[in-house]
Amino acid sequence: MTQSIFYHAGCPVCISAEEAILELISSDKIAVVHLGNAKEKIAEAETAGVKSVPALVLPNGNVLHINFGASIEDLK
């Protein structure tokens, strides 16, 4: 993976985190995935190690869980 992926569910915590992340990371270096709208991506997020959203998956595979908006289980 050469790009970071920011997973979120659209809640206020997630939107706030998304805005902050996009101020720090150029939009060409990050993909934003709204799991509330793209439920087919939940399995992908789980495989990457995401346990809750908002979460940022780095190109090296590390997962940064930011605050706590929702459990990945709650999104299923």
Phi, psi and omega per residue, in radians:
M1 nan 2.276 3.136
T2 -1.869 -0.129 -3.082
Q3 -2.150 2.528 3.014
S4 -1.320 2.682 3.081
I5 -2.190 2.186 3.104
F6 -1.816 1.996 3.119
Y7 -1.739 2.386 3.067
H8 -2.657 3.044 -3.087
A9 -2.103 0.097 3.075
G10 1.541 0.023 3.123
C11 -1.288 2.908 -3.134
P12 -1.002 -0.667 3.104
V13 -1.077 -0.770 -3.117
C14 -1.153 -0.765 -3.129
I15 -1.114 -0.737 3.100
S16 -1.075 -0.767 3.117
A17 -1.133 -0.717 3.117
E18 -1.032 -0.808 3.134
E19 -1.046 -0.759 3.141
A20 -1.155 -0.742 3.138
I21 -1.103 -0.762 -3.108
L22 -1.210 -0.323 3.009
E23 -1.308 -0.471 -3.081
L24 -1.640 -0.585 -3.047
I25 -2.055 2.276 3.113
S26 -1.015 2.406 -3.068
S27 -1.088 -0.325 3.082
D28 -1.420 -0.112 3.139
K29 -1.898 0.098 -3.101
I30 -2.514 2.404 3.020
A31 -1.832 2.383 3.118
V32 -1.872 2.178 -3.120
V33 -2.108 2.038 3.108
H34 -1.594 1.775 -3.061
L35 -1.200 -0.332 3.051
G36 -1.205 -0.555 3.133
N37 -1.693 -0.350 -3.086
A38 -2.189 1.134 -3.085
K39 -1.042 -0.414 3.117
E40 -1.157 -0.244 3.136
K41 -1.603 -0.069 -3.115
I42 -1.063 -0.778 3.128
A43 -1.073 -0.690 3.088
E44 -1.051 -0.787 3.134
A45 -1.107 -0.763 3.119
E46 -1.069 -0.758 3.133
T47 -1.070 -0.598 3.116
A48 -1.295 -0.228 3.117
G49 1.854 0.135 3.141
V50 -1.268 2.202 3.126
K51 -1.873 -0.460 3.127
S52 -2.690 2.821 3.103
V53 -2.070 2.634 0.069
P54 -1.307 2.594 3.124
A55 -2.553 2.530 3.111
L56 -2.031 2.099 3.087
V57 -1.719 2.094 -3.094
L58 -1.470 2.783 3.136
P59 -0.985 -0.482 3.131
N60 -1.456 0.020 3.102
G61 1.683 -0.186 3.093
N62 -1.175 2.487 3.121
V63 -1.968 2.174 3.085
L64 -1.836 1.917 3.084
H65 -1.498 2.156 -3.022
I66 -1.887 2.041 -3.132
N67 0.940 -2.628 3.065
F68 -2.664 1.946 3.112
G69 -1.759 -0.890 -3.133
A70 -2.793 2.557 3.040
S71 -1.247 2.573 3.075
I72 -1.051 -0.549 3.107
E73 -1.121 -0.618 3.141
D74 -1.197 -0.361 -3.100
L75 -1.497 -0.258 -3.104
K76 -1.263 nan nan
